[in-house]
Amino acid sequence: MLTQVALDVTSLSRAVEIAEECAEAGVHLLEAGTPLIKSCGVRAVEVLVERFPERPVVADTKTMDTGALEAELVASRGAGVGCVLGAAPEETIESFVSRVHEMGAGAMVDTIGVPPDTVLEKLERVSASPDYLLVHAAVDESTTGERLLEEAGLEDCPYRTAVAGGLTPEKVEGLDGVDAVVVGGYITSSSDPGRAAEEILESAGAEPYDFRPDERQREALLGIRRKERVGIVVRDPDRVSEVLRAAVRSLRWVRREADVGIVGDDELGLLPEVVEGDGRDLLIVMNAEEFEGEELERLTRDSRRVVLVSEEHVLKVYGVAEEVYEV
């Protein structure tokens, strides 16, 4: 089970402070909440991405119209997940999910104000499949997310399921078959947000995500998130391994069917986990210096994002990559 903190505050500096404590506690996803985006604009998404490129940032725009436009607004700022309302027209959901996927991010459909089964029926008529269905009880409602989930009976939901609304450690502990829990007030209103986040992680039975990048790793991760093609020159294999694993992990957290692939021999053992996809969403080219420039162009042509890993500075890597980072 993944954990997500909803930064439903209006001060960007306060949001960053809480996010820092939550990241130290091991929370997996950071959400730029609706009040934060309305108060500070999409700059809030940019700042969170810049400070925490090792974990996905969720942009809770609660999109109701202009789906493709709002999807692009947040995905272009580095958001890992964009949120569209289940109450929106089918055409808006379609355009939002399609565009956010085209830009390499995940899509969450929020049921707030609408019965989850009604939203699921609507999604059957939408060809673009979201990654998450968020069962969401509003703050102003007299119910909670876990109660809505229990009433909805989503055992056969074809999407990943997330729950939000009035969650506490006790309520999280009782959840079953949920992929992610979204907690706002219990953490953001606490005098010790870090400890509150730890309590949520413990109740969820979730393994804390404790990777925090150094400056060079942070720059490389930002590049992977914001650009289509980047190069990494290996100076420290262990630190490069951490960057690649963070990039793959983040993508798999936000995309239900993330397609990650590897080309070339991983002689340094930089990515020990199994990666068997075609690389449509993320392609990692190991020993990029062994490939000719034209071959690199051909190999990477159909991938949304590409990371070229090389042990040397070579002109052909610079020729294909928009930026090259030494790690």
N, C-alpha and C positions, 0 to 999 in steps of 0.2 A: 504493500500500500504506500502510495506517495503522499506527502504532506505539502500543503500550499498555504501560505499566509496571505490573507487579503489585507493589503495596506489601505484600508478605507479611512484615510485621514486626509486633511486638506493642506498640510504642510509638507513640502518635499523634503526638507531637512529632517523632519521628524520621521518621515517614511524611511529615509536612508538609515537613520539610527536604529529603527526597529528591524529593518532588513538585515543590518549588520549583526545584530544580536541573534536573529533567526538563522542566519547563515552559519554563525559560530555554533549554534545548537545542532545544526544538521538538517534544517528544513530543505526540501528538495526544490520547490518552485516558489517564486516571489511574484505576487500579483500587484500590479499598479491598479488599485481599486478605482471604481467609478468616481467617487468624490475627489480622489487625487488627480485623475485625468481632467475632470471638469474644472478643478481649481488651477492646475498647472499646465494643462495641455499635454500633448504627446511628448513634450520635453521630459515628463516624469518617466516615461518608458525609456527614453534615451539614457537618462541618468542611471537608472537601475541596471540597464544593460552594461553601461560603462563600468559601473562599480562591481557588478557580479556576473561577468561573462561566462563563468563556469556552470551556471545554472539557468534554466529557462525563466524568462520573465513573461507573465501572463498579462495581457492588456484587456482589462474588463471595460470595454467600450459600451457594452450592452447595445450593440448595433440593431437598429430597427428599420433603417432605410439606407440607400446608397451603399449596398453591401460591398461591392468591389472597391469603391473609394476608401471606405473606412478600413477594410482589410489591408489595403496598400499603405495607408497612413501609419498603421502600427507595425506591420511586417517590415517596412522600409527602415524603421527605427530600431530593428533588431529583436522585436518581440518574438518569443518562441510559440506563443499561443494567442489567437484572437478570439473574442467572444461575440456571438450573435444571438439575439433573443429567439426563442422558440415561438414567440408570439408574432414574429416578423412574417411578412409574406413569403411564400415559398420561393419566389423569384429572388428575394433579398438573401435568403439563406443560401440558395444555389450560387449566387454571384459572390457572396462573402467566402464560402467554403472553397469554391474553385480558385479564387484569387489568392487566398492565403496559402493554399497548397502550392500554387504556381510559384510563390515566393519562398517556399521551403519551410513554412511554419505550420503549426497545428491549428485545428478549429474546434471550438467548444460551443455547443448549443445549450443555452441557459433556459430552463423551464420556468423561471420566476413568473408567477402570476397565471400560469397555465398548467393544467393537470399533465403530468409526464406522459401518460398514455396518449393524450391528444397530440402532444409534440411528436411522439414516435410515429403516430399515424401520418402526420404531415411529412415527416422525414422519409417515409416510404415512397412519397411522390417526388422526392428530390434526388436527382441522379448523383450529385456530389455528396459523398458520405463524410460526415464530421468524424473527428477522432474521439471526442468526449460528449456525453450527455450529462449536463450538470443539473441534478435535482436540487432545486434552490428555494428555500423558504425566505421570504423577505423579512427584514428587521421589523417592519411594521405589522407583520402577520402574527397571529396567536398560535402559530405552529412552529415546528422546527424541521430541519432538513432530514433528520433520521426518521421522523414520523412520516413525512411525505414519501420517503423511500419505502418504508414498511407498507404504506397504503398502496403504493404504485405497483408493487410486485414486478420487478424488472429482471427476473431471472433469465429471460431470453433476450435481453437487450443486445443488439448487434454491435453496440459501441462500448467503449470504455465508460465506466460510470463514476461520476464524482458527486459529492454531496456537500452542500453548504447551507448555513443558516442556523444560528444558535448552538453550534457545536461546542461541547466541553469535553474534557478527558473521559468523563463517565459515559457520555453519549457516543464518543468515538469508539470506545472499547466494545460497545455493543453492536457495532456495524459489522456486517458480514458480506463478502462478495463485492466489495467496493474497491475500485482502483485508486481513488484519490479522495482525500478529505480536505476541504477548504475551510480554514478557521480564521475569523477576523477578530471580533471583539474580545474574545477570551485572551488573545495575545496582545492586541494593540491597546487595550484598556488596562492591561496589567501594569503594576509598578515595576515588574521584572519580566519584560517580554521574553527574554532568553530562557528563563526558567519555565515560563508558561509554554513556550514552544517545545522544550524538552518533555514536558508532561504530555503534550499531544503526541509527540513521537513515540513515547513509551506506551501510551494507550493504544496507538495504532499498530504497535508491534513492528514499527518501521525501522530499518537500519539507517542511522543518521548519515547524511552525505557530508563528509568532513573535508573534501578537497577545497583548498583555497590557493589560487595561483599566485606566483610571484609576478613581478612586473613584466618580464619578457613573456611569460606564459599568458598573462592577461592580454597583452597586445596581440598575440597569436590567436587567442580565442575570440577576441573582438573581430579580428580580420576574418576568421572563418564564419562568424555570424553575419557580418555585414557585406562581404564580398563574395563573388561567385567562384573565384579561383585565387588561391593563395599558395605560397611556397614556404616550407619550413626547412631550414638548414640545421642539421643535427649537431649540436655542440655537447649536449648532455642527454644521452638516450633515455634515462629515467624521467627527466622532465618533459621530453617530447612525448613519451608514452603517456604521461598524465594528461597532456593536452589532447592527444588523439582519443583517449578513453573518455575524457569529459565531453568532447564533441559528439562522439557516437552515443554516449549515454543520454545526453540532453535531447538528441533527435529521437531516440527511442522512447523517451518519456513523453514526448509531445505528439508523436505520430503513431497512429494505431498500426500502420503497415509501413514502417520506415524501411526504405530500400537502401542499404549501405553496402558498398562493395570495396574490395581491395584488388589492385593490380600490382604486379611485381613481387619480388621476394622480400619478405619481412625478416631479413637476416639478423637484425638487431633485436628481434622479439618485441617490437614497439607496441603491438596490439595483440596481446595474447588471447583475447576472447574470440569466439568464432564469428566470422563475418563472411557470409556466403551470398550476398545479394549482387545485383547488377550495378549498383551504385547510382541509381536514378536520382535519389535524394542527396547522397553524399558518396563521392568516390575518393578513396585514398590511394595515391600512387606511390608505392614504396620504391626506393632506389631510382628516383626520377631521372637522375643523371645518366642512367643506362639507356634511356629512350631518346630517339631522335625527335626533334621539334615537331615535325609533321605527324609522327606517330602519337605524340602526346596530344596534339590537337584532335586527332581522330578518336583516341581513347576517351577523351573528356567531353566530346561534343554534346552528348545527350544527358549529361549530369547537371543537376541544379547547382551543386556546390562541389568543388574539387580542392583537395589538399595534396600538393606535390611535396613529397618528403625526399630530401637529398642530403648526402653527407658532404657535398661540395657546393660552392657557389658556381653555378654554371649559367651561361647566357640563355640557354634554351628554357631553363626554369623561369628566368626573368621574362622571357618572351611570352610565356603562357600565363604566368601568374600576375595578378594585379599588384600584389605586394608580397615581399619575401621577408620572413622573420627568422632570426637566429635564436634558437632556444637550447 
